[in-house]
Amino acid sequence: MIQRHWTCVAHPELADTYERHLRTEIFPRIAELQGFVSATVLRREFNEGSAFRIVTEWTSLQAVRGFAGEDVEAAVVPDEVQAMMLRFDERVAHYVVRERVEGEGEG
């Protein structure tokens, strides 16, 4: 299992729009790709804007290539998303998932 991590900071007035764009446009598209497992959105508020870390999980690096192309470390940031950002990573980080421990959670 491979996790792909990407971070950005959205303009404060566009952060909710960006999150909605992920939910309605981006995630439905990548959910159809072979080898896609999951996506997680982390958000943290700052005075300058909203910081996001997007973590997607894939079955293999080959599956990531189906999304990102041959340069798997290149960020995939459509023009409409770039316009919402104060800054964003142009390169992503990949991690091999070595172990997952799950709890019972609440309730």
Buried (B, 14 or more C-beta within 10 A) or exposed (E): BBBBBBBBBBBBEBBEEBBEBBEEEBBEEBEEEEBBBEBEEEBEEEEEBBBBBBBBBBEEBEBBBBBBEEEBEEBEBEEEBEEBBBEBBEEBEBEEEEEEEEEEEEE
